[in-house]
């Protein structure tokens, strides 16, 4: 297993480099000009200097090389400096100065050149880190809630298949698959915010939890976006869970376990569930990157100032460095969680060996 993991990690390096090159070339071919939002009163020579300051006048391969250096070399150095200086986890380590260098001409200490957003003129990773907590609170919690609801529903639906509970679960999952978030979100707003007035329709990202009352406000504003996203997660995972359980309930080892006198709960929740989790783990692992990528539609419906809304804003503003960074982070998470799913296969089923 260790050999397989190391081999997959080494193989992921050229894979990610190829993905980054494809993303970069596609964004370069996309229509639009970052200088289009500059007022018409700005002289052309000033616009040209602004383009050169953003690195737009350089060849494509130079821009791509600089982005690779910034993403894989500069940003890790900035993170190490932050971790050894301000982080409560690694603050005990000695301070480092990796994100600064001494100018050979003037002798002054200058910061390294980081990837800058064309829209905000600030470091991209700083903006991503600022938006990430909101996305993890809403999208991450909805994913956990969806999994906790979907797995018991899938298990019981398979064990009592074609029962009233199974038919009701099938109906709910079909509704979850069929209705998109851009319809479910406004519908919940109309019912629970406009008509009943129970829940706020806009998510306040500036709200800080300090006591029990502020916690209740935070909980109330999270209910609707979490419900919208958890509905889709529950619908998908419960269907996979039910199908995998049905495939294993009729296997010979289940009849053998029952013939040995094992309790029904032990047969279902230990033997059948462990083998049935293999395809479900794939679905859960491949859905994990979506947590960090954010839910673009839901975040915009409820005004959640997260990663999804950041990506959409960057697309409208033609902020190519921001779009490039966000999409590549999403690609890294997909490759990583694919590896995690493969490793979990061997842990769930001892018959699977990669070495």
Short mmCIF file of the C-alpha atoms (twelve columns), coordinates in Angstrom:
data_MODEL
# 
_entry.id   MODEL 
# 
loop_
_atom_site.group_PDB 
_atom_site.id 
_atom_site.type_symbol 
_atom_site.label_atom_id 
_atom_site.label_alt_id 
_atom_site.label_comp_id 
_atom_site.label_asym_id 
_atom_site.label_seq_id 
_atom_site.Cartn_x 
_atom_site.Cartn_y 
_atom_site.Cartn_z 
_atom_site.pdbx_PDB_model_num 
ATOM 1   C CA . UNK A 1   0.000   0.000   0.000   1 
ATOM 2   C CA . UNK A 2   2.834   2.403   0.812   1 
ATOM 3   C CA . UNK A 3   4.517   1.694   -2.522  1 
ATOM 4   C CA . UNK A 4   1.258   2.313   -4.359  1 
ATOM 5   C CA . UNK A 5   0.684   5.591   -2.518  1 
ATOM 6   C CA . UNK A 6   4.177   6.884   -3.293  1 
ATOM 7   C CA . UNK A 7   3.842   5.829   -6.936  1 
ATOM 8   C CA . UNK A 8   0.529   7.615   -7.268  1 
ATOM 9   C CA . UNK A 9   1.907   10.764  -5.649  1 
ATOM 10  C CA . UNK A 10  4.822   10.834  -8.093  1 
ATOM 11  C CA . UNK A 11  2.464   10.212  -11.011 1 
ATOM 12  C CA . UNK A 12  0.230   13.066  -9.913  1 
ATOM 13  C CA . UNK A 13  3.032   15.636  -10.460 1 
ATOM 14  C CA . UNK A 14  3.096   15.438  -14.297 1 
ATOM 15  C CA . UNK A 15  -0.687  15.063  -14.261 1 
ATOM 16  C CA . UNK A 16  -1.140  18.335  -12.390 1 
ATOM 17  C CA . UNK A 17  1.406   20.113  -14.580 1 
ATOM 18  C CA . UNK A 18  -0.489  19.035  -17.685 1 
ATOM 19  C CA . UNK A 19  -3.791  20.147  -16.131 1 
ATOM 20  C CA . UNK A 20  -2.313  23.535  -15.239 1 
ATOM 21  C CA . UNK A 21  -1.033  23.990  -18.798 1 
ATOM 22  C CA . UNK A 22  -4.449  23.131  -20.264 1 
ATOM 23  C CA . UNK A 23  -6.230  25.536  -17.909 1 
ATOM 24  C CA . UNK A 24  -3.736  28.308  -18.668 1 
ATOM 25  C CA . UNK A 25  -4.042  27.912  -22.442 1 
ATOM 26  C CA . UNK A 26  -7.847  27.799  -22.307 1 
ATOM 27  C CA . UNK A 27  -7.970  30.996  -20.271 1 
ATOM 28  C CA . UNK A 28  -5.537  32.682  -22.658 1 
ATOM 29  C CA . UNK A 29  -7.827  31.811  -25.563 1 
ATOM 30  C CA . UNK A 30  -10.910 33.119  -23.757 1 
ATOM 31  C CA . UNK A 31  -12.300 36.405  -25.085 1 
ATOM 32  C CA . UNK A 32  -12.096 39.591  -23.069 1 
ATOM 33  C CA . UNK A 33  -9.564  42.179  -21.992 1 
ATOM 34  C CA . UNK A 34  -8.708  43.037  -18.351 1 
ATOM 35  C CA . UNK A 35  -8.295  46.665  -19.451 1 
ATOM 36  C CA . UNK A 36  -11.883 46.823  -20.696 1 
ATOM 37  C CA . UNK A 37  -13.123 48.124  -17.330 1 
ATOM 38  C CA . UNK A 38  -10.613 50.974  -17.277 1 
ATOM 39  C CA . UNK A 39  -12.348 54.335  -17.931 1 
ATOM 40  C CA . UNK A 40  -12.141 55.680  -21.462 1 
ATOM 41  C CA . UNK A 41  -10.536 58.880  -20.176 1 
ATOM 42  C CA . UNK A 42  -7.330  56.994  -19.326 1 
ATOM 43  C CA . UNK A 43  -4.720  57.670  -22.058 1 
ATOM 44  C CA . UNK A 44  -3.571  54.724  -24.193 1 
ATOM 45  C CA . UNK A 45  0.029   54.992  -22.980 1 
ATOM 46  C CA . UNK A 46  -1.169  54.672  -19.381 1 
ATOM 47  C CA . UNK A 47  -3.205  51.617  -20.307 1 
ATOM 48  C CA . UNK A 48  -0.132  50.108  -21.930 1 
ATOM 49  C CA . UNK A 49  1.897   50.642  -18.773 1 
ATOM 50  C CA . UNK A 50  -0.877  49.046  -16.764 1 
ATOM 51  C CA . UNK A 51  -0.825  46.037  -19.068 1 
ATOM 52  C CA . UNK A 52  2.929   45.718  -18.668 1 
ATOM 53  C CA . UNK A 53  2.590   45.979  -14.888 1 
ATOM 54  C CA . UNK A 54  0.149   43.062  -14.953 1 
ATOM 55  C CA . UNK A 55  2.561   41.038  -17.112 1 
ATOM 56  C CA . UNK A 56  0.283   40.999  -20.149 1 
ATOM 57  C CA . UNK A 57  2.934   42.177  -22.568 1 
ATOM 58  C CA . UNK A 58  5.125   39.106  -22.037 1 
ATOM 59  C CA . UNK A 59  5.012   35.898  -24.104 1 
ATOM 60  C CA . UNK A 60  2.593   33.207  -23.030 1 
ATOM 61  C CA . UNK A 61  5.282   30.744  -21.963 1 
ATOM 62  C CA . UNK A 62  6.903   33.423  -19.755 1 
ATOM 63  C CA . UNK A 63  3.552   34.165  -18.081 1 
ATOM 64  C CA . UNK A 64  2.957   30.462  -17.497 1 
ATOM 65  C CA . UNK A 65  6.445   29.941  -16.055 1 
ATOM 66  C CA . UNK A 66  6.040   32.889  -13.681 1 
ATOM 67  C CA . UNK A 67  2.678   31.583  -12.514 1 
ATOM 68  C CA . UNK A 68  4.194   28.152  -11.782 1 
ATOM 69  C CA . UNK A 69  6.992   29.743  -9.760  1 
ATOM 70  C CA . UNK A 70  4.531   31.878  -7.825  1 
ATOM 71  C CA . UNK A 71  2.156   29.007  -7.079  1 
ATOM 72  C CA . UNK A 72  4.618   26.214  -6.256  1 
ATOM 73  C CA . UNK A 73  7.555   28.185  -4.831  1 
ATOM 74  C CA . UNK A 74  6.576   31.659  -3.651  1 
ATOM 75  C CA . UNK A 75  3.223   30.907  -1.994  1 
ATOM 76  C CA . UNK A 76  4.586   27.953  0.078   1 
ATOM 77  C CA . UNK A 77  7.322   30.278  1.355   1 
ATOM 78  C CA . UNK A 78  4.728   32.860  2.350   1 
ATOM 79  C CA . UNK A 79  2.738   30.149  4.134   1 
ATOM 80  C CA . UNK A 80  5.819   28.946  6.037   1 
ATOM 81  C CA . UNK A 81  6.549   32.514  7.155   1 
ATOM 82  C CA . UNK A 82  2.968   32.933  8.334   1 
ATOM 83  C CA . UNK A 83  2.947   29.555  10.103  1 
ATOM 84  C CA . UNK A 84  6.171   30.231  12.017  1 
ATOM 85  C CA . UNK A 85  5.179   33.766  12.941  1 
ATOM 86  C CA . UNK A 86  1.421   34.028  13.509  1 
ATOM 87  C CA . UNK A 87  -0.021  30.505  13.516  1 
ATOM 88  C CA . UNK A 88  -1.148  29.153  16.877  1 
ATOM 89  C CA . UNK A 89  -0.167  25.636  15.759  1 
ATOM 90  C CA . UNK A 90  3.381   26.338  14.542  1 
ATOM 91  C CA . UNK A 91  4.144   29.568  16.359  1 
ATOM 92  C CA . UNK A 92  6.686   27.748  18.552  1 
ATOM 93  C CA . UNK A 93  8.962   27.225  15.529  1 
ATOM 94  C CA . UNK A 94  11.725  29.789  14.865  1 
ATOM 95  C CA . UNK A 95  10.733  32.653  12.574  1 
ATOM 96  C CA . UNK A 96  11.700  32.410  8.922   1 
ATOM 97  C CA . UNK A 97  12.167  35.056  6.231   1 
ATOM 98  C CA . UNK A 98  11.564  32.981  3.129   1 
ATOM 99  C CA . UNK A 99  9.054   35.410  1.593   1 
ATOM 100 C CA . UNK A 100 11.517  38.308  1.510   1 
ATOM 101 C CA . UNK A 101 14.782  38.921  -0.278  1 
ATOM 102 C CA . UNK A 102 17.546  41.516  -0.229  1 
ATOM 103 C CA . UNK A 103 17.653  43.752  -3.281  1 
ATOM 104 C CA . UNK A 104 21.251  43.538  -4.621  1 
ATOM 105 C CA . UNK A 105 21.035  47.089  -6.012  1 
ATOM 106 C CA . UNK A 106 19.755  48.968  -2.979  1 
ATOM 107 C CA . UNK A 107 20.340  46.455  -0.174  1 
ATOM 108 C CA . UNK A 108 16.735  46.887  0.994   1 
ATOM 109 C CA . UNK A 109 14.581  43.975  2.146   1 
ATOM 110 C CA . UNK A 110 11.737  43.461  -0.318  1 
ATOM 111 C CA . UNK A 111 8.873   40.974  -0.425  1 
ATOM 112 C CA . UNK A 112 8.829   38.314  -3.110  1 
ATOM 113 C CA . UNK A 113 6.533   38.801  -6.077  1 
ATOM 114 C CA . UNK A 114 3.267   36.923  -5.429  1 
ATOM 115 C CA . UNK A 115 0.376   36.111  -7.738  1 
ATOM 116 C CA . UNK A 116 -1.780  39.258  -7.827  1 
ATOM 117 C CA . UNK A 117 -5.459  39.520  -8.677  1 
ATOM 118 C CA . UNK A 118 -6.102  41.863  -11.583 1 
ATOM 119 C CA . UNK A 119 -9.394  42.923  -10.053 1 
ATOM 120 C CA . UNK A 120 -8.371  43.755  -6.473  1 
ATOM 121 C CA . UNK A 121 -4.578  44.233  -6.942  1 
ATOM 122 C CA . UNK A 122 -3.989  42.079  -3.834  1 
ATOM 123 C CA . UNK A 123 -2.406  38.615  -3.391  1 
ATOM 124 C CA . UNK A 124 -4.732  35.875  -4.611  1 
ATOM 125 C CA . UNK A 125 -4.027  33.374  -1.851  1 
ATOM 126 C CA . UNK A 126 -4.815  35.977  0.817   1 
ATOM 127 C CA . UNK A 127 -8.251  36.487  -0.732  1 
ATOM 128 C CA . UNK A 128 -8.831  32.724  -0.984  1 
ATOM 129 C CA . UNK A 129 -7.913  32.224  2.684   1 
ATOM 130 C CA . UNK A 130 -10.297 35.021  3.677   1 
ATOM 131 C CA . UNK A 131 -13.195 33.481  1.737   1 
ATOM 132 C CA . UNK A 132 -12.511 29.851  2.680   1 
ATOM 133 C CA . UNK A 133 -14.096 29.848  6.197   1 
ATOM 134 C CA . UNK A 134 -17.486 30.953  4.844   1 
ATOM 135 C CA . UNK A 135 -17.434 28.198  2.225   1 
ATOM 136 C CA . UNK A 136 -16.378 25.540  4.729   1 
ATOM 137 C CA . UNK A 137 -19.071 26.613  7.174   1 
ATOM 138 C CA . UNK A 138 -21.915 26.400  4.674   1 
ATOM 139 C CA . UNK A 139 -20.868 23.917  1.985   1 
ATOM 140 C CA . UNK A 140 -18.814 21.715  4.308   1 
ATOM 141 C CA . UNK A 141 -21.550 21.456  6.916   1 
ATOM 142 C CA . UNK A 142 -24.153 20.685  4.251   1 
ATOM 143 C CA . UNK A 143 -21.966 17.862  2.913   1 
ATOM 144 C CA . UNK A 144 -21.552 16.351  6.379   1 
ATOM 145 C CA . UNK A 145 -25.285 16.628  7.062   1 
ATOM 146 C CA . UNK A 146 -26.065 15.048  3.679   1 
ATOM 147 C CA . UNK A 147 -23.755 12.088  4.354   1 
ATOM 148 C CA . UNK A 148 -25.114 11.513  7.867   1 
ATOM 149 C CA . UNK A 149 -28.668 11.450  6.511   1 
ATOM 150 C CA . UNK A 150 -27.984 9.541   3.280   1 
ATOM 151 C CA . UNK A 151 -26.121 6.516   4.659   1 
ATOM 152 C CA . UNK A 152 -28.824 5.414   7.178   1 
ATOM 153 C CA . UNK A 153 -31.539 6.026   4.571   1 
ATOM 154 C CA . UNK A 154 -29.678 3.953   1.982   1 
ATOM 155 C CA . UNK A 155 -29.049 1.106   4.433   1 
ATOM 156 C CA . UNK A 156 -32.626 0.880   5.646   1 
ATOM 157 C CA . UNK A 157 -34.080 1.320   2.138   1 
ATOM 158 C CA . UNK A 158 -32.015 -1.619  0.895   1 
ATOM 159 C CA . UNK A 159 -32.841 -3.788  3.886   1 
ATOM 160 C CA . UNK A 160 -36.574 -3.005  3.537   1 
ATOM 161 C CA . UNK A 161 -36.588 -2.647  -0.225  1 
ATOM 162 C CA . UNK A 162 -39.921 -2.004  -1.929  1 
ATOM 163 C CA . UNK A 163 -41.443 -1.037  1.410   1 
ATOM 164 C CA . UNK A 164 -43.267 2.231   2.015   1 
ATOM 165 C CA . UNK A 165 -40.084 3.754   3.464   1 
ATOM 166 C CA . UNK A 166 -38.088 2.705   0.403   1 
ATOM 167 C CA . UNK A 167 -40.657 4.159   -1.981  1 
ATOM 168 C CA . UNK A 168 -40.781 7.427   -0.020  1 
ATOM 169 C CA . UNK A 169 -36.981 7.593   -0.028  1 
ATOM 170 C CA . UNK A 170 -36.912 6.972   -3.774  1 
ATOM 171 C CA . UNK A 171 -39.393 9.807   -4.307  1 
ATOM 172 C CA . UNK A 172 -37.381 12.237  -2.175  1 
ATOM 173 C CA . UNK A 173 -34.119 11.361  -3.933  1 
ATOM 174 C CA . UNK A 174 -35.715 11.819  -7.345  1 
ATOM 175 C CA . UNK A 175 -36.906 15.241  -6.233  1 
ATOM 176 C CA . UNK A 176 -33.406 16.057  -5.010  1 
ATOM 177 C CA . UNK A 177 -31.913 15.003  -8.337  1 
ATOM 178 C CA . UNK A 178 -34.514 16.769  -10.456 1 
ATOM 179 C CA . UNK A 179 -34.846 20.187  -8.806  1 
ATOM 180 C CA . UNK A 180 -31.769 22.417  -9.305  1 
ATOM 181 C CA . UNK A 181 -30.464 24.736  -6.553  1 
ATOM 182 C CA . UNK A 182 -31.419 27.891  -8.472  1 
ATOM 183 C CA . UNK A 183 -35.051 26.804  -8.062  1 
ATOM 184 C CA . UNK A 184 -34.875 25.285  -4.567  1 
ATOM 185 C CA . UNK A 185 -33.073 28.291  -3.074  1 
ATOM 186 C CA . UNK A 186 -35.554 31.007  -4.141  1 
ATOM 187 C CA . UNK A 187 -38.437 28.666  -3.277  1 
ATOM 188 C CA . UNK A 188 -37.203 28.302  0.306   1 
ATOM 189 C CA . UNK A 189 -36.672 32.062  0.507   1 
ATOM 190 C CA . UNK A 190 -40.260 32.719  -0.599  1 
ATOM 191 C CA . UNK A 191 -41.691 30.183  1.876   1 
ATOM 192 C CA . UNK A 192 -39.538 30.600  4.996   1 
ATOM 193 C CA . UNK A 193 -38.376 34.220  4.645   1 
ATOM 194 C CA . UNK A 194 -41.089 36.110  2.770   1 
ATOM 195 C CA . UNK A 195 -44.254 34.220  3.723   1 
ATOM 196 C CA . UNK A 196 -43.444 32.881  7.200   1 
ATOM 197 C CA . UNK A 197 -40.599 35.206  8.207   1 
ATOM 198 C CA . UNK A 198 -38.817 32.454  10.133  1 
ATOM 199 C CA . UNK A 199 -35.376 32.560  8.498   1 
ATOM 200 C CA . UNK A 200 -33.203 35.364  7.033   1 
ATOM 201 C CA . UNK A 201 -32.889 35.338  3.252   1 
ATOM 202 C CA . UNK A 202 -29.363 36.818  3.139   1 
ATOM 203 C CA . UNK A 203 -26.317 35.250  4.772   1 
ATOM 204 C CA . UNK A 204 -24.424 37.840  6.820   1 
ATOM 205 C CA . UNK A 205 -20.733 37.002  6.401   1 
ATOM 206 C CA . UNK A 206 -19.694 39.702  8.877   1 
ATOM 207 C CA . UNK A 207 -21.609 38.108  11.761  1 
ATOM 208 C CA . UNK A 208 -19.390 36.986  14.648  1 
ATOM 209 C CA . UNK A 209 -20.441 34.337  17.174  1 
ATOM 210 C CA . UNK A 210 -19.666 35.531  20.691  1 
ATOM 211 C CA . UNK A 211 -22.516 34.201  22.849  1 
ATOM 212 C CA . UNK A 212 -25.592 31.995  22.703  1 
ATOM 213 C CA . UNK A 213 -27.766 34.633  21.041  1 
ATOM 214 C CA . UNK A 214 -25.256 35.264  18.261  1 
ATOM 215 C CA . UNK A 215 -24.916 31.504  17.792  1 
ATOM 216 C CA . UNK A 216 -28.660 31.202  17.248  1 
ATOM 217 C CA . UNK A 217 -28.490 33.972  14.639  1 
ATOM 218 C CA . UNK A 218 -25.661 32.116  12.885  1 
ATOM 219 C CA . UNK A 219 -27.613 28.864  13.004  1 
ATOM 220 C CA . UNK A 220 -30.776 30.458  11.607  1 
ATOM 221 C CA . UNK A 221 -28.991 32.033  8.634   1 
ATOM 222 C CA . UNK A 222 -27.229 28.747  7.803   1 
ATOM 223 C CA . UNK A 223 -30.384 26.616  7.745   1 
ATOM 224 C CA . UNK A 224 -31.603 27.350  4.207   1 
ATOM 225 C CA . UNK A 225 -28.306 27.178  2.269   1 
ATOM 226 C CA . UNK A 226 -27.374 24.007  4.138   1 
ATOM 227 C CA . UNK A 227 -30.799 22.488  3.381   1 
ATOM 228 C CA . UNK A 228 -30.492 23.262  -0.334  1 
ATOM 229 C CA . UNK A 229 -27.047 21.685  -0.677  1 
ATOM 230 C CA . UNK A 230 -27.727 18.755  1.682   1 
ATOM 231 C CA . UNK A 231 -30.754 17.754  -0.407  1 
ATOM 232 C CA . UNK A 232 -28.582 17.055  -3.440  1 
ATOM 233 C CA . UNK A 233 -25.913 15.251  -1.394  1 
ATOM 234 C CA . UNK A 234 -28.506 13.073  0.325   1 
ATOM 235 C CA . UNK A 235 -30.172 12.177  -2.969  1 
ATOM 236 C CA . UNK A 236 -26.919 11.099  -4.621  1 
ATOM 237 C CA . UNK A 237 -25.233 9.186   -1.796  1 
ATOM 238 C CA . UNK A 238 -28.391 7.409   -0.578  1 
ATOM 239 C CA . UNK A 239 -28.984 5.973   -4.078  1 
ATOM 240 C CA . UNK A 240 -25.430 4.630   -4.244  1 
ATOM 241 C CA . UNK A 241 -25.714 3.279   -0.699  1 
ATOM 242 C CA . UNK A 242 -28.987 1.513   -1.446  1 
ATOM 243 C CA . UNK A 243 -27.706 -0.045  -4.676  1 
ATOM 244 C CA . UNK A 244 -24.474 -1.274  -3.076  1 
ATOM 245 C CA . UNK A 245 -26.353 -2.754  -0.113  1 
ATOM 246 C CA . UNK A 246 -28.793 -4.582  -2.395  1 
ATOM 247 C CA . UNK A 247 -25.902 -6.128  -4.337  1 
ATOM 248 C CA . UNK A 248 -24.303 -7.483  -1.172  1 
ATOM 249 C CA . UNK A 249 -27.399 -8.598  0.745   1 
ATOM 250 C CA . UNK A 250 -27.881 -11.506 -1.680  1 
ATOM 251 C CA . UNK A 251 -24.288 -12.719 -1.606  1 
ATOM 252 C CA . UNK A 252 -23.271 -16.146 -0.301  1 
ATOM 253 C CA . UNK A 253 -21.234 -14.776 2.600   1 
ATOM 254 C CA . UNK A 254 -24.365 -13.102 3.988   1 
ATOM 255 C CA . UNK A 255 -26.259 -16.391 4.003   1 
ATOM 256 C CA . UNK A 256 -23.254 -18.066 5.614   1 
ATOM 257 C CA . UNK A 257 -23.085 -15.447 8.342   1 
ATOM 258 C CA . UNK A 258 -26.776 -15.858 9.080   1 
ATOM 259 C CA . UNK A 259 -26.410 -19.662 9.100   1 
ATOM 260 C CA . UNK A 260 -23.666 -19.338 11.730  1 
ATOM 261 C CA . UNK A 261 -26.181 -17.651 14.024  1 
ATOM 262 C CA . UNK A 262 -24.864 -14.105 13.886  1 
ATOM 263 C CA . UNK A 263 -27.299 -11.397 14.875  1 
ATOM 264 C CA . UNK A 264 -29.009 -9.586  12.005  1 
ATOM 265 C CA . UNK A 265 -27.623 -6.211  13.069  1 
ATOM 266 C CA . UNK A 266 -24.088 -7.651  13.028  1 
ATOM 267 C CA . UNK A 267 -24.608 -9.152  9.580   1 
ATOM 268 C CA . UNK A 268 -25.973 -5.945  8.072   1 
ATOM 269 C CA . UNK A 269 -23.940 -3.276  9.854   1 
ATOM 270 C CA . UNK A 270 -20.597 -5.109  9.921   1 
ATOM 271 C CA . UNK A 271 -20.290 -7.554  7.032   1 
ATOM 272 C CA . UNK A 272 -22.646 -6.089  4.408   1 
ATOM 273 C CA . UNK A 273 -22.023 -2.419  5.201   1 
ATOM 274 C CA . UNK A 274 -18.229 -2.717  5.027   1 
ATOM 275 C CA . UNK A 275 -18.295 -4.248  1.544   1 
ATOM 276 C CA . UNK A 276 -20.991 -1.850  0.385   1 
ATOM 277 C CA . UNK A 277 -19.009 1.229   1.381   1 
ATOM 278 C CA . UNK A 278 -16.439 0.761   -1.407  1 
ATOM 279 C CA . UNK A 279 -18.472 2.430   -4.211  1 
ATOM 280 C CA . UNK A 280 -19.933 4.928   -1.745  1 
ATOM 281 C CA . UNK A 281 -16.451 5.998   -0.652  1 
ATOM 282 C CA . UNK A 282 -15.719 6.886   -4.280  1 
ATOM 283 C CA . UNK A 283 -18.758 9.155   -4.460  1 
ATOM 284 C CA . UNK A 284 -17.985 10.800  -1.115  1 
ATOM 285 C CA . UNK A 285 -14.297 11.320  -1.935  1 
ATOM 286 C CA . UNK A 286 -14.992 12.781  -5.382  1 
ATOM 287 C CA . UNK A 287 -17.539 15.128  -3.845  1 
ATOM 288 C CA . UNK A 288 -15.120 16.470  -1.233  1 
ATOM 289 C CA . UNK A 289 -13.345 18.903  -3.623  1 
ATOM 290 C CA . UNK A 290 -16.690 20.556  -4.266  1 
ATOM 291 C CA . UNK A 291 -16.658 21.691  -0.621  1 
ATOM 292 C CA . UNK A 292 -13.536 23.759  -1.184  1 
ATOM 293 C CA . UNK A 293 -14.668 24.842  -4.629  1 
ATOM 294 C CA . UNK A 294 -17.841 26.230  -3.193  1 
ATOM 295 C CA . UNK A 295 -21.387 26.082  -4.483  1 
ATOM 296 C CA . UNK A 296 -21.543 28.869  -7.045  1 
ATOM 297 C CA . UNK A 297 -25.315 29.012  -7.492  1 
ATOM 298 C CA . UNK A 298 -26.278 28.560  -3.844  1 
ATOM 299 C CA . UNK A 299 -23.692 31.041  -2.605  1 
ATOM 300 C CA . UNK A 300 -25.006 33.667  -4.997  1 
ATOM 301 C CA . UNK A 301 -28.656 32.986  -4.135  1 
ATOM 302 C CA . UNK A 302 -28.064 33.446  -0.394  1 
ATOM 303 C CA . UNK A 303 -25.238 36.016  -0.777  1 
ATOM 304 C CA . UNK A 304 -22.642 33.805  0.900   1 
ATOM 305 C CA . UNK A 305 -19.294 35.518  0.394   1 
ATOM 306 C CA . UNK A 306 -17.394 32.294  -0.327  1 
ATOM 307 C CA . UNK A 307 -15.138 30.690  -2.902  1 
ATOM 308 C CA . UNK A 308 -17.954 30.033  -5.386  1 
ATOM 309 C CA . UNK A 309 -18.992 33.668  -5.473  1 
ATOM 310 C CA . UNK A 310 -15.323 34.671  -5.729  1 
ATOM 311 C CA . UNK A 311 -14.865 32.480  -8.802  1 
ATOM 312 C CA . UNK A 312 -17.977 33.864  -10.471 1 
ATOM 313 C CA . UNK A 313 -16.909 37.446  -9.778  1 
ATOM 314 C CA . UNK A 314 -13.453 36.746  -11.192 1 
ATOM 315 C CA . UNK A 315 -14.977 35.269  -14.349 1 
ATOM 316 C CA . UNK A 316 -17.154 38.343  -14.939 1 
ATOM 317 C CA . UNK A 317 -14.199 40.660  -14.301 1 
ATOM 318 C CA . UNK A 318 -11.912 38.617  -16.598 1 
ATOM 319 C CA . UNK A 319 -9.495  38.169  -13.671 1 
ATOM 320 C CA . UNK A 320 -7.444  35.381  -15.259 1 
ATOM 321 C CA . UNK A 321 -4.905  34.864  -12.428 1 
ATOM 322 C CA . UNK A 322 -7.710  34.417  -9.899  1 
ATOM 323 C CA . UNK A 323 -9.631  31.998  -12.142 1 
ATOM 324 C CA . UNK A 324 -6.428  30.108  -12.934 1 
ATOM 325 C CA . UNK A 325 -5.515  29.701  -9.266  1 
ATOM 326 C CA . UNK A 326 -8.993  28.652  -8.115  1 
ATOM 327 C CA . UNK A 327 -9.496  26.095  -10.880 1 
ATOM 328 C CA . UNK A 328 -6.046  24.609  -10.342 1 
ATOM 329 C CA . UNK A 329 -6.621  24.303  -6.588  1 
ATOM 330 C CA . UNK A 330 -9.823  22.458  -7.453  1 
ATOM 331 C CA . UNK A 331 -7.845  20.125  -9.766  1 
ATOM 332 C CA . UNK A 332 -5.311  19.415  -7.001  1 
ATOM 333 C CA . UNK A 333 -8.109  18.484  -4.611  1 
ATOM 334 C CA . UNK A 334 -9.670  16.125  -7.172  1 
ATOM 335 C CA . UNK A 335 -6.363  14.295  -7.713  1 
ATOM 336 C CA . UNK A 336 -5.717  14.154  -3.960  1 
ATOM 337 C CA . UNK A 337 -9.115  12.785  -3.005  1 
ATOM 338 C CA . UNK A 338 -8.966  10.224  -5.817  1 
ATOM 339 C CA . UNK A 339 -5.802  8.930   -4.170  1 
ATOM 340 C CA . UNK A 340 -7.470  8.932   -0.753  1 
ATOM 341 C CA . UNK A 341 -10.392 6.916   -2.165  1 
ATOM 342 C CA . UNK A 342 -8.018  4.321   -3.650  1 
ATOM 343 C CA . UNK A 343 -6.212  3.960   -0.314  1 
ATOM 344 C CA . UNK A 344 -9.504  3.553   1.542   1 
ATOM 345 C CA . UNK A 345 -10.437 0.682   -0.794  1 
ATOM 346 C CA . UNK A 346 -7.623  -1.409  0.639   1 
ATOM 347 C CA . UNK A 347 -8.638  -0.553  4.187   1 
ATOM 348 C CA . UNK A 348 -12.286 -1.468  3.644   1 
ATOM 349 C CA . UNK A 349 -11.667 -4.672  1.659   1 
ATOM 350 C CA . UNK A 350 -8.566  -6.725  2.633   1 
ATOM 351 C CA . UNK A 351 -8.809  -8.591  -0.686  1 
ATOM 352 C CA . UNK A 352 -7.741  -5.435  -2.556  1 
ATOM 353 C CA . UNK A 353 -3.982  -5.138  -2.790  1 
ATOM 354 C CA . UNK A 354 -1.983  -2.727  -4.930  1 
ATOM 355 C CA . UNK A 355 1.583   -3.926  -4.259  1 
# 
